[in-house]
Amino acid sequence: PMPGPGGGGAAGVAPATSEPVFVPQWEVPRSSRGAKATVGNAKRTIKRVIETLVSYLGLNRRLAETVNAAFNGSEVKIGDYAREAKISTTTASRDLQRAATAGLLVAQKHPQLGVTYRAGSFLMQAVAYGLGLNFGDAEALNADSIVSKVVDSMRVTR
């Protein structure tokens, strides 16, 4: 029998019920060949991936430093970002909202602090993907585990 409109999976395989996570292709920087396997070098490699990701998603390049800081565990405050980037708080708020819409940052409302932003899970997934890292279901996907895998991959002789 012919499959009905909309089709299904491969022969004898039911279509997936959950939507796959879509991670766009982007021009990822090549890893530094011959770089020493250090946390500092791993973080520089990750920073380059974040810079290309921010540009690829059409966000302002000034966000790259802040997204990188969030990746490394910082909570980003609108006023702090505005001061560091030398922009108005209105522009800073808009930049950070766009980064949140893109999934790189997650907004958190605090009674005293107002809104702060931290790294989103999509940021972790995209960085791991951009670095060609594979994580099993039981493995934690966070900045420390990504840095650790990058350092390990630098130890592998190519």
Secondary structure, 3 states (H helix, E strand, C coil): CCCCCCCCCCCCCCCCCCCCCCCCCCCCCCCCCCCCCCHHHHHHHHHHHHHHHHHHCCCCCCHHHHHHHHHCCCCEEHHHHHHHHCCCHHHHHHHHHHHHHCCCEEEEEECCCEEEEEECHHHHHHHHHHCCCCCCCCCCCCHHHHHHHHHHHHHCCC
